[in-house]
Amino acid sequence: MEAIYLYDGTFEGFLTTVFQVFEEKQYKAKIVKPKHYQPDMFVNTSDVVTDMSKAKRVWRSLNLKATKMGANQLRKAFLSEIKGIENVLLRYIIYAYSTESFINIDYSNKDVLRVSQIAQMVGREKHRMEAFVRFKLTKDGYYFAEIEPDFNIIPLIEKHFKDRYADQEWVIYDRKRKYGIHYDLNSVQTVVFENTSYQSAEDVNLLDESEVPYQKLWKDYFDSTNIESRKNMKLHKQHVPKRYWKHLSEKQPS
Amino acid sequence: MSFDRINEKLNILADAAKYDVSCASSGSDRKNKNKGLGNASKMGICHSYTQDGRCVSLLKILLTNHCIFDCAYCVTRKSNDVQRAAFKVQEVVDLTINFYRRNYIEGLFLSSGIFKSADYTMERLVAVAKKLREEENFNGYIHLKSIPGASDELMYEAGLYADRLSVNIEIPTKKGLKLLAPDKKREDFLKPMNKVKNEIVKYTNEKKVLKSTPVYAPAGQSTQMIVGASGESDKDIMYASNFFYKNYKLKRVYYSGYVPISNDSRLPSLGSPVPMLRENRLYQTDWLLRFYGFGVQELLNEQHPNLDIAIDPKLSWALRNLNHFPINVNTADKHLLARVPGLGMQSVYKIVQARKFRSLNWDHLKKIGVALNRARYFLICNSKDYEKRDLTVEQIRSQILQNTSSKYQGYYNNQLSLFN
């Protein structure tokens, strides 16, 4: 009988599930988030309780078995949140443990290629977000940015921003997933705002008085770097897809 | 500070700086020191893109557009009737820091018109960089222009604060330079470039012995050449590039299609199109030299002084050298694979890894991302279905052209008809 594992949607939860799949030898199992699950009376479902120590064991082992690069690709692909990605990852992992050689470079295997391609997509958006985050200085003296990425890339960009903006307090908030990260000059913490208390950076009353003038300087700078006789909007949109424009101050109408 | 006044200056001085195409912020991995502001990203980050599709990575401005020179191709030339402005050192520092803190930019690219003298100008540029590093504890990227003719002492100091230094050659031939920029001598360009090269070599050697040696221009040097302003051939341009890559260890040479800015009879007239496709072919050639193991004389020589506009330079080379093909994708050395049209270095890497596991066929190659419309004439793989006919160069060429679409198509079809 087909087995289904329901997990909490976190990466640790997924790793715990992998542990359980191997323990119970349910290699044909499906791993699903509750929100993607449609009850079916003919299958055997089990709820997985996330266990940090099991997750850690699996993660360490994956780093050895699939190499560090392979393990990082698995994590990135997981953060894509693509429906059904858990099962691609599971097949990849089963394949990794079934052979002697490192497999993360076997691009002729469809799961390996798929994981590497999705990881690449997620990696691209991570890189984009490192570029497209636009901080706004608030009255309280911290820098605030809102993003709406396709993939859940906040865990991937945390280090970049912490290393770079070490001397200013900042918050990056994912409006789609309704959580963010806050750097308080010492460490980075996850923050979740209640819907009622959340004030968007679009509210000008929250901003420092120098904020709007600097946005204008930046937009004017952006406009004056353009060479009209070389205009190429197709290329422009390829580099800065429209879905990101909303939070880019230089792309706002004047 | 008055935002309106700054805004006015910024518009003038950013507009004048935009013809410098380099906006690279890569190649340096300067770390954030003592919980200061910023660091450099080894791979560089483009924070935005202009409507013409160029990367915006740095705050790229001139300190001033006052200039004592009168180079015909330059928008800030002495005789040009444009609005002039100048930034104060502190104004550039404030703009840089405030843009950087908002994650607009990777750092500063500061250039300048030459006012009073080369050294006087260079000194101001160095002063900005020094202030950013020492007073603001800024560790982001700084690109300074080396002013032709600047003294060795100033160039030395510039490298201590900047990540990259560049001096633009602009015109690849001596003859062209004499015609369009009579005030400038080639030696003046080479002098600062040579000083910086020697210091980089010295610092790199010292670093091997003593790890605490400070960094000196970690992202190296670059230059730029204008394409289509002085009637030069592609061979003139690429041989000059090759010379600079070899002798001055440059990180990059940029090619900038000439944007007509004046009615000077020595130059293409206003309204003539920017040679964007030619620029693109030159960049492709540059890449073949730097990453694909090609020698410049293989791609451009006495018989072929100009690149084929309709097809890329690698395909063009392959069609002239059909005797090297087809090669077997499952056994060929990676240097040979890199020479196959339609295979980029990414694909070469993936092929070399993937063929360890199984013999590859067309389907595998397609999934890996090989451009089979070009590659299939030059490859055999684990399949009986390969190109068996003995096609002539012309047949392959026209078949490939038929099966590709390019946004430039109208452009080169027109150009071709000129010769027919």
Interface residues (C-beta under 8 A of the other chain):
Chain A: S101 I105 D106 Y107 S108 N109 K110 L113 H127 E130 A131 F132 V133 R134 F135 K136 L137 Y143 A145 H160 D163 R164 Y165 A166 D167 Q168 S210 P213 Y214 K216 L217 W218 D220 Y221 F222 S224 T225 N226 I227 E228 S229 R230 K231 N232 M233 K234 L235 H236 Q238 H239 V240 L248 E250
Chain B: F3 I6 N7 L10 N11 A14 D15 A17 K18 Y19 N32 K35 G36 L37 G38 N39 S41 I45 C46 H47 S48 Y49 T50 Q51 D52 G53 R54 C55 V56 L59 K60 L95 N98 F99 R101 R102 N103 Y104 N137 G257 V259 P260 P273 V274 M276 K350 Q353 A354 K356 F357 R358 L360 H364 K367 I368 K407
